[in-house]
Amino acid sequence: MANRIIGIENISVEELNRELQRGGKFVVFEYCISIIILTFKRPSSVYFIRTGESTVGKSLKFSLITLLLGWWGIPWGPIYTIGSLITNIRGGKDVTEELLATLEQASVTPSP
């Protein structure tokens, strides 16, 4: 998947900061695909989740991919599938702190 943030289109920096202060967050979901003995566990793009917004609709696609295609690799398919489903059911992995730290560092560090 592409490295982009989904859900911040047409939102100002000030509005984004207000949402983050009120509990908004950036999350990634996981999906797992197995092909015979090979199993791949990957993160989704980053999603911005507003305060009070449910992640169920956003994680559903990745959970379905995992349910259909994740189990088949032995031994890691079932292990990664269960882990990915648990992560998605819990609302994804919160990457807000890492993302903000990266953005802050990029704004301070001059480009070569």
Contacts in CASP RR format, 6 or more apart in sequence:
PFRMAT RR
TARGET T0000
AUTHOR 0000-0000-0000
METHOD contacts of the structure
MODEL  1
MANRIIGIENISVEELNRELQRGGKFVVFEYCISIIILTFKRPSSVYFIR
TGESTVGKSLKFSLITLLLGWWGIPWGPIYTIGSLITNIRGGKDVTEELL
ATLEQASVTPSP
1 42 0 8 1.000
1 43 0 8 1.000
1 44 0 8 1.000
1 45 0 8 1.000
2 45 0 8 1.000
3 45 0 8 1.000
3 46 0 8 1.000
4 45 0 8 1.000
4 46 0 8 1.000
5 26 0 8 1.000
5 45 0 8 1.000
5 46 0 8 1.000
5 47 0 8 1.000
5 48 0 8 1.000
5 99 0 8 1.000
6 45 0 8 1.000
6 46 0 8 1.000
6 47 0 8 1.000
6 48 0 8 1.000
7 47 0 8 1.000
7 48 0 8 1.000
8 16 0 8 1.000
8 48 0 8 1.000
11 19 0 8 1.000
11 48 0 8 1.000
16 48 0 8 1.000
19 48 0 8 1.000
19 50 0 8 1.000
19 51 0 8 1.000
20 96 0 8 1.000
20 100 0 8 1.000
22 51 0 8 1.000
23 51 0 8 1.000
24 48 0 8 1.000
24 49 0 8 1.000
24 50 0 8 1.000
24 51 0 8 1.000
24 52 0 8 1.000
24 53 0 8 1.000
24 96 0 8 1.000
25 48 0 8 1.000
25 49 0 8 1.000
25 94 0 8 1.000
25 96 0 8 1.000
26 46 0 8 1.000
26 47 0 8 1.000
26 48 0 8 1.000
26 49 0 8 1.000
26 94 0 8 1.000
26 95 0 8 1.000
26 96 0 8 1.000
26 99 0 8 1.000
27 46 0 8 1.000
27 47 0 8 1.000
27 49 0 8 1.000
27 55 0 8 1.000
27 91 0 8 1.000
27 92 0 8 1.000
27 93 0 8 1.000
27 94 0 8 1.000
27 95 0 8 1.000
27 96 0 8 1.000
28 43 0 8 1.000
28 44 0 8 1.000
28 45 0 8 1.000
28 46 0 8 1.000
28 47 0 8 1.000
28 92 0 8 1.000
28 93 0 8 1.000
28 95 0 8 1.000
29 43 0 8 1.000
29 44 0 8 1.000
29 47 0 8 1.000
29 55 0 8 1.000
29 58 0 8 1.000
29 59 0 8 1.000
29 62 0 8 1.000
29 63 0 8 1.000
29 87 0 8 1.000
29 88 0 8 1.000
29 91 0 8 1.000
29 92 0 8 1.000
29 93 0 8 1.000
30 41 0 8 1.000
30 42 0 8 1.000
30 43 0 8 1.000
30 44 0 8 1.000
30 62 0 8 1.000
30 66 0 8 1.000
30 83 0 8 1.000
30 84 0 8 1.000
30 87 0 8 1.000
30 88 0 8 1.000
30 92 0 8 1.000
30 93 0 8 1.000
31 41 0 8 1.000
31 42 0 8 1.000
31 44 0 8 1.000
31 62 0 8 1.000
31 63 0 8 1.000
31 65 0 8 1.000
31 66 0 8 1.000
31 84 0 8 1.000
32 39 0 8 1.000
32 40 0 8 1.000
32 41 0 8 1.000
32 42 0 8 1.000
32 65 0 8 1.000
32 66 0 8 1.000
32 69 0 8 1.000
32 70 0 8 1.000
32 77 0 8 1.000
32 80 0 8 1.000
32 81 0 8 1.000
32 84 0 8 1.000
33 39 0 8 1.000
33 40 0 8 1.000
33 42 0 8 1.000
33 65 0 8 1.000
33 66 0 8 1.000
33 69 0 8 1.000
33 70 0 8 1.000
34 40 0 8 1.000
34 69 0 8 1.000
34 70 0 8 1.000
34 71 0 8 1.000
34 72 0 8 1.000
34 73 0 8 1.000
34 76 0 8 1.000
34 77 0 8 1.000
34 80 0 8 1.000
34 81 0 8 1.000
35 72 0 8 1.000
35 73 0 8 1.000
36 72 0 8 1.000
36 73 0 8 1.000
37 73 0 8 1.000
37 74 0 8 1.000
38 73 0 8 1.000
39 70 0 8 1.000
39 73 0 8 1.000
39 76 0 8 1.000
39 77 0 8 1.000
39 80 0 8 1.000
41 76 0 8 1.000
41 80 0 8 1.000
41 84 0 8 1.000
43 93 0 8 1.000
44 62 0 8 1.000
46 95 0 8 1.000
46 99 0 8 1.000
47 55 0 8 1.000
47 58 0 8 1.000
49 55 0 8 1.000
49 58 0 8 1.000
55 91 0 8 1.000
55 92 0 8 1.000
59 88 0 8 1.000
59 89 0 8 1.000
59 91 0 8 1.000
59 92 0 8 1.000
62 84 0 8 1.000
62 88 0 8 1.000
63 84 0 8 1.000
63 85 0 8 1.000
63 88 0 8 1.000
63 89 0 8 1.000
66 81 0 8 1.000
66 84 0 8 1.000
66 85 0 8 1.000
66 88 0 8 1.000
67 81 0 8 1.000
67 85 0 8 1.000
70 77 0 8 1.000
70 80 0 8 1.000
70 81 0 8 1.000
70 84 0 8 1.000
71 77 0 8 1.000
71 78 0 8 1.000
71 81 0 8 1.000
87 93 0 8 1.000
END
